[in-house]
């Protein structure tokens, strides 16, 4: 399409989708717009396992659960703009006419990142070119969720006949995200800017930021996002919820849309998020128990391993490795304090806690960033229409990628030898589109690095699990990713390694305790650290959540979740368990 008409098409598409969302919310029955009642609060205070049990017993009707969480989701959206597709009217119909009440998630509302396909709705990914094109059928994730209401006691033939038409868990809303999906913010022209429920001047995280905002506010208990560099973990850290970054092949990924189809240098994974840890564990166990490999060929046929969970729950003394810094951006005082709070609680419980010095995390950041953008940023840019806003961080990457290579090389030399910033220079050195020959070499570096880490963990460190900050700072202010785009090493590292990771919220920024020390010198930082610390301000950030990252090895979802519970128990015992944002 000609650029001028392309621009008008973009503007019309954005206006149409926002009008559609407003109309859908406004036309909901009056109970969705009423204050939260005492009966609602009884539902909101129950974990999903308790809700399912009440549905099984007939104590609660699924439609009442949906209406309660739908009501709070609407309130969450009013405050944070966290919703994209509002599917509540369809969900009411599913609940009333099709639900099977015997499954592990029977009647539980589940929110979904906008990238996940639900039949009858767009999968825009924040791009206007993807609007007005509803998918005809549910994708694998939506089908699996709906089938999670099926009884395990039906015969195979009956299961196959019924599974596509009798939902159990109830998708009810889809949630906001950044255009390109390459950001710890969640803003796009189609749906607008999503804000942090703790402080509207800050991001809820990204790219699954709408989920972070919705769950932190209390508009849902469980949701699903995706993660290629920290996209379910940054929102958990920024917004104060729990998430699990599964290893590839443990959670379904088909039946979705993305900004970078075909990108497998650093594979994206879909993973669960939750308001509470008990819900995260129950949700994960339920989905894996549904044999997701029967829905998606990319899933490994690995059953839920109760013995792994049991071993982690019962082990008397862990050997815990603590990564205090990634050597690129030291954690801010707030994030360092949260990490120390956890390590102190574990020591009081008698566990062995040791600082570790693994193979260079900076090397992983260089390899991962080169692989993720080896197409020269061409794929995610191909979906933009004229006049469509880019994410500020992705725009920075694109601008440098587009410079002629001789100019880039001169800039690299200036950074390295004049500014004497080896960290920033190393990231710039090979920032160009890769040929297949170059790509294969980077994949070889990735695999060698993974082998080096495995050897270190098994033969030298001999750890049960690791603890790290999830990010160098708490949430970034809106637009902050323009400067902080490269400050993602604490999460990106484990995407490259494909390790299982979980996020636990620990505390909040305290303006009295988390100020930068007098010895801090901004001018001495490398370029990546300057981008992160440009926005660190303990006064303005006061009250924002801070989490920690729990790291296991590949395919250790059961173990990591059990370890997260042991950590939270230790925090509660020693006076430090996180307080969730109170539901308004």
N, C-alpha and C positions, 0 to 999 in steps of 0.2 A: 504494500500500500504506500502511496506517496506520503512523504513526511507530514505535510500539513493535515491531511485527512487522518493519518495515523495518530496525530496529537489529539484531534477531536474525538476519535474513537476511544482513546485512552481516558479522556476526561468523562465521556459519557458512561463508560464502563464503571469507573470509580463511583460516580454519582448514583448509578443504578444499584450497585451492590450495597452502598451505604443506605440508600432509601429502602431497599429490600429488607435489610437488617432492622432498621427502625420500625418499619411496618410490621414485621413479624413479632417484634417485642411488644409493640403497642397493642397488637391484636390478640395477645395472649389473654386467657380468662382472668377476671379480676383477682383471683386468689394469688396469681403470680406477682401482682403488684402490691399486695397487702403487707403489713408489718409481719415480722417473724413472730409466730405465736409460741406459747409454751409447748404445744404438741409438736410444732416444728423443731423446737430445741431438743426434745426427747429423741427425735430422729437424728438430728445433727450430732448429738453426743455419742451415738452408737458407732462402733467400728463396723466395717462392712461384713465381717463374719457374723456379728450379732444381727445385722439387718437381714442377711440371708437366712439365718435361723428363724427369725420372726416371720419371714415370707414363707418358709417351709411349713411352719406351724399354723399359718393363717392368722397370726397376730397382727401383722402389717400387710397392707395391700401395696403392691409395687407402684401403683399410680400415686399413692400418698408420698412415697419416698421421692418419686420423680418430681412431684409438685413442690416438695420442700426444697430440694436442691435446685430445681429450676428457679424458684423464687430468689434464692440467695445468689444464683448465677446472674440473674438480671441485675441485682444490686451490685454485684462485683463488677459487672460490665459498666454500669453507670459511673462507677468510681475510677475504673482502670482501662476501659475500652479493650477488654480481654477477649471478647467473643468475635467470631467471624460468622459462620453459618449457624443459625439458630434452628435446631431440629426438634424443638420441644413439641409442636403440634403433631408431627409424625411419631415421635416417641410415645405420646399419649395413646395414639392408635395402636402402636405395637404392644404397649403394655396391656391395654384393655382387651385386645382380641387375639393375640398370638402367643403370649408368654407361657413358657413351661416353667413350673415352679419348683423343680427338683434339682436344679444344677448348682454349681459352686458359686455362681455370681447372680443367681436368680433375682431380678428386679433391681439390681444395683446400677445407678446411672454412671456412665463412664464418659469423660470428656476426651476429645481427640485433637491432636495438632492438626492444623488446617491441611496438611499434606496427605492425610489419610482419606481414602476413598469410601464414601457412603453413598449408596445408590440414590439418585434423585437430586444430588447436590454437586455444585462445582468443587473442584480441587484447585484453587487459584494459586496457591503458594505465594500470594501477595502480588502476583503479576496480573495486570489488567487483560493481557492477551488470553488468559486462561478462564476468564469469566464468561458466563452465558453458555457454558458447555457442560451441563450436568452429566455425570456418569450414570449409565443405565443400571448398573448392578453394584452391589457391595464388593469391596476388595477383600483380600484374605483376612486382614486384621478385623474388619467389621464383621465378617461372617463368623470368625472364631469367637468374637465377643458375644454375638447373639446366640451362638450355639452353647455358650457357657451356662445357659439355663437348662440345657438338656439333661435328662436323667442318665446316669451311667448304667442303668439297669435295663435299658431297652435293647432289643436285639439289633444286630448290625444293619439288617435290611431296613428296619423301621427308623433307625438313626439316620441312615442315608436319605430316606424319603423326607424326614421331617427337618433335618438340620438347617436347610436353607430358608425355612419359612417360620421357625419358631424361636424368637429371640429370648435370651436369658438376661445377660447384661444389656443395658439400654444406652446406646449412644444418644446424647441429647444436645450437645453443643460441640462446635469446633472452635479452635482458639488461635489467637493472633501470633504473628511471627514476622521476622524481617524479610524483606525482599532479598533475594540471593541466598538466604539461609546461612550466611557467613558472618554472623554478628552476635555479640552478646547484648544487643538491643533488639526490639521487636516493633519495627515501624515500616509501613509501606503505604503507597498512595491509595490502594484499594480499600483497606480497612482502617487506616489511621495509626496513631501511635498508642501503644500499650504502655501503661505506667505501673510503677511499683506500688502495691497497696500500702506499704509502710511510709512511703514518701513519694509524692507524685512527680517530683523533680528528677527522679532516678529511674533507671531501667529495671524491669522485672527480670532481666536476663534474656538470653536468646541462644539458639534460635527458637526454643520452645517456651518463649517468655509468656505467652498468653496462658499456658498451663500453669506456670509458676504463679502468676497473679491470681488466677481463678482459685487454685487450691489453697494458696496462702490466705485468701480472703474468706474461704469456707464455702465457696460455691460448688464444691465437689470434693470427693474424698480420693478418687483415683482417676488417673489419666494416662495417656500414652504420648510420648514424644519421640524425637530422633536425635542422634548425637554423632557428629563427625569430628568435632574438635572440643566438645564440652557442652553440647546443646541441651542436654537434660540436666547436666550438673551445674552449669552456671546459673540457670534459673532457680535451682534448689538453693544454692548458696546466696544468690541475690535476694530471693523472696522469702526464704525461711520455710522450706518444705523438704521432703525426702525424695531421693531418686536413686535408681540403680542403672548404671551403664552396663548392659549385658555384653558379653562377648559375641562376636559374629556367629550366627547360626543357632543362637539360643532363643531368639524371639523372631516372629515373622516380620518380613519387610516388603513382601509383594502387595500389589493393590494400593500403591501410593503414587504420588507425584513428587517431583523434586526440581531443584534449580540446576542440577548437574547430573543428568542421566548418563550412565556409563562410567562415571568416576569411580574407580576401584583402587586407586593408589592408596587411599586411606578410606576404607569402606565405612559408610554410614550404617548405624544400627538403630532400630526402634527399640524402645525400652520403657519400663513403667515409672510413673511418678505418683506420689501420694502425699496426703496431708499429714499422715502419721506413719510411723515405722511398722506398726502391726498391720496396717492396711497394705503397705508396700509388700510385706512378706506374704500376706494372704493372697493378694492379687497375683503376685509372681508365681506362687505355688499353684494357684488355680489355673492360670493360663498354661503353664508347662504341663500340668496334669491333663489338659485337654488334648495332648498330642498334636502340637501345632505343625509338626512335620507332615501331617495329613492334609493340611491346608496350604502349605507353602514348601516348595521343593528346596528352598535355601536353608531350612531349619534342620539341625542335626537331630536324629532320633534318640535323644537323651531324656529319659524319664526324670522326674523330680527325685533327687537322691536324698532321701530322708536321713541316711546314715551320715552323709556329709554335714548336714544341718545339726544332727545330734552330736557328732564329734566336736564341732565348734562350740556348741552350747555347754558341753560337759568338760572340756579341757581345762585343767586347773591353772596352768601357767603358759601364757603365750610369750613368744619372742616377737616383739613389735619393733619394726624399723620406722624411724621418723626422718622424713626428708624435710629439713628445715628451710632449704632454699633450692631452687632449680639452677642457681648460678647465673641466671639472666635477670630476674627481677626478685629481689628479696621481698618476703611478705611484709605488708604494712603492719604497724603495731597492733591494729585490731585483729588481723588474721593470725599473727604470731601469738597473740594472747589466747585466741580460741584453741589453737593447736596445743599450747602449753596447758590449758585447762584440761584437755582430754588426756594428755600424757601424764599429768599429775594424778588424775583419777585412776588411771590404769596402774600406775606405780603403787598407789595406796591399796589396790586390789591384789598386789603381789606379782604382777606381770613384769617381765624383763623388757625394758624400754631402752632402745639404743638408737643413737643418731647414725644415719647411714650415708655413704658416699658412693652412689651407684654409677654405672656408666653415664657419661655426660648427657644430662637432659637437654642441654643446648644443641648437641648433635641431633637429637631426635626432633627438636623444633625446626632445624634447618631441613632435615630430610622430609619431614611431614609437610612443611609448607611448600616445598618444591613439588612434591607429588600431588598435593591437593589442587594445585593451580597449574599443573603441567600443560594444560591446553591454552595457556596464556590468558586465562579468564574468559575465554571466548564463549564457552557454553552458557554460563549464567547470564552473560550480557546479551545472548541471542534472543532472550525472551522480552527484552525491554521494548516498549513503544516510545515514540518521540515524546519528549517532555516528562517521561516517567522518572521519578526520583530514585536514585541509588542509595544504598546504605552508605553512611560516611566512611566506614572502615573499608568496605569493598571498593568504594570509589578511590580510596588511597592506593589500594593494591592495583587497581586498574590503571590509574594514572602513571604509576611507575612502570608497569608492564608495557605501556604504549610508547614509552620513550625509545628513541633509536638506540640500539645497543652501544654504539660508541659513546653517546652521552651518558648512558647508564654506567659504563665502565669508568668513565672519568669521575663520575659522582662516587662510585665505589672507592676509587683510589683516594679521593679527597676525604671521605669518611674514615678510611683505614689509616692513612698516613698523615693527614693534617689534623683531623679531629682525634685520631688515635682511639677509635671506637671499633675494636675488633668484633664485638658482638653484633652491632648493627650492620657493619660491613659484611660479615659472613652471611647474613640473611639476604643482603642485596646482591651478592656476588653472582648468583646464577638465576636471577629473577627474570626469566624469559620463557617463551613458549618452547616446549621440549619436542624434539623429534622422537620417533619410536626408539631409535638407538639410544638417545639420552634417557628416555623414560625407563628403559630396561636397566640401565646402569643405576638409576636411583632406586628402583625396586630391589636390585641386588644389595645396595647399601642398607635399605630397610631391613631385609632379611638377615644380613650380617649383624646389624644392630640388635635385632630381636634375639638372635642366638647369644650375643654377648650378655644381654640382660638376663636371659634364662640361666646362663652359666653362673653369673654373679649371684643371682637369687638362690640357686640350689646349692652351689659349692662354697661360696664365701659368706654371704649374709645369713643364709639358713633361717629365713623369716617365716612366721605364720601369716603375717599381713603387714602392710605399710600404712602409715598416716602421712598425709600431706595437706597443705592448704589447697583449697579448690581453685583459688585465684590469688594474685598478689594483693588485691584490694577488695573491699565490699563492692556493692553495685556501682556502676558508672552512671554519671549524669547523662541525660539525653544529648546525643551528639558526641559523647565522649569516645566512642569507638574510632572516630577519626584519628585520635592520637593513640589509643590503646589497642588498636587492631592486632598487633603482634604479641600482646601480653596475654597469651593463652597457654603457655607452656605446661602449667601444672595439670591441665586436663588433656591437651593435645598429645602429650607424651604417651598416655595410656590408650589413646586411639591407635597410635602407631603400633604399640605392643599388643593391642587387643586384649588387655587385661580387664577383668571385671572390677568395677568401682562403684562405691555408694557414697552419697552425700548425707551427712547428718547436720542439721542446724544445731548450733551450740549456744550462742549468746548474741548480743547486739552491740553495735558500736557505742562506746561510752566516751563522750567528749572530754571527760576528766582523765580517763585512763589511756586513751588511744592517740594522744597527740604525738607528732613527730618529735624525736629528741633534739636537743639543741645542737648536737653534733651532725645532724642530717645536712648534707650538702647536695642540693638538686643538680648543680652544675657538674658534679662528679659522676653522675649516672650515665649509663650507656643509653643509646637511643630508644631501646625498647622500654627500659625502666622509666625514662623521662615521660614517655607516653602514658604510662600507668600512673605515675605519681603526680602528674600534672593535675589530676582530678581528686587526689586524696586530701580530704579535709574532714577531720574528726568532728568539728563543730557542725558542719552542714550534714554530715552522714549520721549524726547521732540518732540511734534507734534502728538503724538498718541491720538486718540479720547478718550473721557470720556463721559459716559452716566449716566442717572439715571433710576431707576425702579419705575414705577407707579403701584400700587397694588390695585385691587378691590377684592370683594369676589367672590364666585363661580358663573360662568355663567354670568358674567357682562361684556361681550365683548363690547357691545354697549356703556355702561357707560365709561369704561376705555379708549376707543378710543376717546370719546368726551372730557374726562378730559385731555388726552394727548394734544388735540388741544388747550384747554384752557391754559394749561401750556406753550405750544409753543408760543401762542399768547402773553402771559405775558412776556416771554423771549424776543420776538421780540420788544415789546413795550418798554421794559426797557434795550434795547441794548445788548441782549445776545444770540440771536438765532444762532444755530450751522451753520457753513459754510461747505457744502458738498465738498468732494474732487472733484476738477475740472476734467472734462473728457478731456483726452489728445487728 
